[in-house]
Every structure is written in structure tokens, then in C-alpha cells.
Amino acid sequence: MQSPRKTRPALVVLACLLLPFVVGFDTPDSTGTFVKVSGGRGAYHLSGCKRSYDSELTEGNIAMRASVPTASGEGTSFWSKVAPAKTTLGVFGNFTNEELTVTDTGGASPDSARAGDVSDDHGLAGGLYAHFDWRWLGVQVGVGGFSVLQKTFDVDRQGGSPILGLRAGPENLFLSGQVYGATPLYTGGGLMQMGVGGRIGATRLWGGIGTSPFQATMVTLKGSQGLGPVTLSAAGMYGTKEHTGSALAPEYGFSVGVEAGIPTVR
């Protein structure tokens, strides 16, 4: 059985193609210590071994990061020339509540689940990462994992994933992408995303595509606004997927968040 949330071969190939253009959009410009709280809601369609489902999920996320300047831009030593201007260490945790409705049994035994049956899944996810920023380049690496606490029907979802990110270009206009590590995890851009972003003052805008767990390529828009030590953020995703034969069904996700902390440099 293929898990609907495990990375498929096509997504692995896509990730390799994205890596030359793949930053964690969620990392603001300030150095200091920050906490972000966010939440979202989404709907998508998935298939298990024998059945198809409609899924509606809500999620909550808490993330913490500490960003410090690691190079002054002055000096003649090798370290001063190659060191990132800023280094960030971060951690996040994600909680999901998902309602699954059986839409097609595909000939499976009706004793276990019938079309129209509804059940809930509750899951946890999280990750640790390090982020290194130069003027024209940003690199993010880490590790994360997810697990559904309650298995519903034949949908089995658990595993791990590397956290990868790369920014190409200065922060006022850049290409970027990310694999795992968005906050919130599913409605803050999807498990994989790529696009174009920019910054004007304390305002950031980003547009691109996001995939999984929605299993369809979705148009993704993000924005954030810094207000002193507080940053407000929002994200929206929308796409369609063939479902129940040839019908196109909408899939979406949206989320909002607030980050606050003690900045050291703006």
C-alpha cells in the first residue's frame, strides 16, 4: 500500500530539480529570539489501498527560533569572508485534527467501512533545523517527522523527512523553495513549495506553488508584515484534483500566524 503522504518518486525528482532554487520563507529579517504561533484549515482528497476519502483538517503550530549574526563583513581572515551573515537554529511542533469521509469503497469489504462513514485522525509532527544566510544565498537543513496517533480505515501515515531550503538572490527579490518545515506544516505552503518572493521594508510577499498532502499542485500566496517586535503572517493555497472519475474537485488551505520576540538587530 502506498501511503498518501509519503513522498512519491515524482516528488523526489521534483525536489532534486528544485534544490538549485530551493529559503525558509518563514525566517524574518531580525536577529534575536522569537516564538511563532499559527494555525490553519484545509480540505483535500486522498486514496488508500481500497478506498477514497474526502479530508478536512485543522492544525495548530508553535515554532521557536534563535537567530544570531555570525559575520561582521569586516576583516581579512578566511572565516570573515566565508561565514554566513546570520545563523538561525529553530524547532517547531505541529498538531493536526483530520476528519475523513469515505467516498468510494472500491469493492472493499463493507464490514470495515462504507461510503459516507466518517472518522477522525489526530496527528503530531515536528522538526529541528539550522538556517544559514548570506546576502545572495540562504541554506536551510534539518530533520523532521510526522505520525498519525489514530489510524483510520486503511490510511497509514507516518514517517520522516529531511528539511531542505535554498534561497537564490537577495532578500528584496529572490527565488526560493522548501521541503518540509513550513509553519503551519500543511496549510502554510504544503510539504514542498517553490516560488518568487521579495521584501519592501517590513513587508514580505511570496507567490508560487505548493504540493502534498493535497497531492495536487496548488497556487500558493503568502504575506507577512512586521510591526516592531511582532510579525503577522498569512498564507493561502488553492488547486483542483481529479476525483471520483473525471470530476475536478477543489483543494485548499489557508493559515494565519503571529510571531513575537526580542530582536537584537533590525
N, C-alpha and C positions, 0 to 999 in steps of 0.2 A: 504494500500500500504506500502510495506517495503522500506524504504529509502536505497539506495545502499551504503551510507556512515555512516549509523547508526550502532552501534555495534550489531552484531548478537549474539544469545545465545552461539554459539560455540566459538566466540571470547571472551565472558565473561568468559567462562570456561577456555580458554587458558590463559587469563590474570591471573586468580587465580592460575593456575599451574605455571606461570612464576614468580609470586611475590617473592617466596623464592630465585630466581636467578636474579630478575629483579632489571647502573648509567647513568645518562645522559652522554653519550659518549662525548657530545659537551663541557663539562666543562674541560678546560685545567688545568694544574698544578699550574699556577701562582695565587697569590692573588693580588688584585688591582681592578681597574675599566676598563671595556672593552666594545667595541662595535663590533658586527659582522654583516657583510653584505653578503648575499648569494643569490643564485638563481639556478633554475634547470628546467628540462623539463622531461615529462613523457608521456606514452601512455598506455591505458588500455581499458577494455571493461566492460560495465555495462548494467543492465536491470532495467527498470522502471516497472510500473504496466502493461503496454500494449506493450512496445516496447523495443528493444535492441539498443545499441549505441556503436560506437567507440568513444573514447575520447582521445584528445591530450591536454595536459595542459602545461603551463609555469607558473612559480611562482617566486616571489621575497620575501625576508625575511630580517628583521632587528631585531637584538636582543641585549640587553644590560644586563650586569651583574656586580655586585659588590661583590667581594669575600674578606673576612677578616679572619685572624687567630683568633680562639676563645678559644684556649687552648695552653699553653706553653709546656705541657708534664711534668711540674715540680710541686712540691707542694704536700701536703698530704690531701687537702680538698676533699670533695665528688665531687664538681664541676670539679676540676682539673683532677679527674680520669674518669669522665663520659662525659665531654664536647667534642664535635667534634673538631678535629684539625682545621677545616676550615668550615666556613658557607658562603653560597652564596645566594643572592637574585637576581632574574632575571625576565625579561619581554621580550616578543617577539611579533612581529606582522607579519602577512603573507598575501600576496596578490596573487590571482590566476586568470588566464585567461584560460578558458577551451573551446575548440571547440568540440561540439558534433555533430556526424553524425549518422542519423537514419539508422540502418542496417536491422531491422526487425520490421514491424508494428504489428505483432501478431494478425491480424484481427481487429485492431483498426480503427476507422473512418479515412478515408484518407483526410477528410476535415481539420484536425488539423496538421497532419504531414505524409509525405510519405517517403518511403525508399529513401535515398540519400539526404534528407533535412539536412541542416547544420545550427547551431545556436551557439551563444557564451554565456557563463556564466562568470560572474565576481564575485569573492568571497573574503571575508575577514575572517581572523582567528587570534587568538592571545591567550596569556596566561600569567599567573603570577606563579612563583614557588619559593620555598625555597629548598636549597640543603645542606645536612649535611654530611661531610666527616670525617671518622675515618681511621685509617691505613688499616684495613681489611674489612671495610664496608662503603658503601655510600648510603644515602637515599634521595630521591627527592619526594616532594609532592607539589601540586599546583592545579590550576584550569584553564581551557581554554574553548574556544568556537569557532564555525565557522558559517558562514552564507553566502549563495549564494545571491548576490544582485539582480540577474536577474534569474527568474525561467524559465527553458526551457522545453517545452513539459510537460511530467508527471514526471520529475525528481525533487524531492523535497529534498533539502539537507541543513539542518541547525540543530543546537543543541549544546550541551556542553559535556565536558569530563573532568574527573579528570586527572591530570598529576601525574604519578607514576613512580618511578625508584628505582632500588636497585642494588648495586654492591656487589659481594661476592668475596673477595680476594684482595690482594694488587694491587696497580696501575700498577705494572710491568707485572702482569698476573692475569686476573680476568674473572669471568662470569658476564654478565650484561644484562639488558634489560630496556625497557622504553615503557610506554603507553602515547601517545600524547606528544608533546613538542620537537620533533626533529626539527632542523633548517637546511634547509628549511623543512616545515612540511610534505609534501607529498613525495618529492624526496630525502630527507636526511635520509631515513631509513623507511619511512612509519609511519602510526599512531600507530603501535605496532611493536616492534623489540626485538630480543634476540640473544645473541651470546657470543663470546670469544674475549677479547681484551688484549692488552699489550702495554708497553711503553719501548723504549730504548732511553735514553736521552730525546731529544725534539721531537722524532718521535713516533707517536701513530699509531697502526694498529688495526683493528677490523673486524671480519667476523662473519656472522650469517644469520638470516632470518628476513624479514620484511613483513608486511601484510597491506592491506587497505590503500588508497582507491582502490588499484589494485585488491582486492578481491581474490588474489591468493598468495600463499606463494612464496616469491621471495628471491633468494640468494642475500645477501647484503654485500658489501665490503666498508670499509671506511678507510681513512688515513688522518693524519694531520702532519704538520711539523712546529715546532716553529722556528722562526728566530728573536731572540731578543724579542722585544715587539709585533711582528707580528706573527700570526699563519695562515698558509694556509691549507685549508681542501678540501677534495673531497669525494664523495660517489657515488656508482653505484648499481643499483638493476636490476635483470633480472629474469623472470619466464615465464611460459606458462599457458594458461587457455583454457578450452573447450569453443568453441564459434561457433555459427551457426551450431548446430548439434554436430558432433563428431570431428570437426576440432580443432586443437590446435593452438591458436593464441598467439603471443609473447606479453608480457607486460614488460615495462622497466621504469626506472627513473635514472637520473644522475644529480648531482649538484656540484657546487664549491662555496667556500666561503673564506673570509679573515676577520680575527679578529685583532684588534689593540687596544692598550690602554696604561695605565700606571701601570706596575706591581710594587708590593711592595716587593715580595719575589719570588725567582725562585727556 
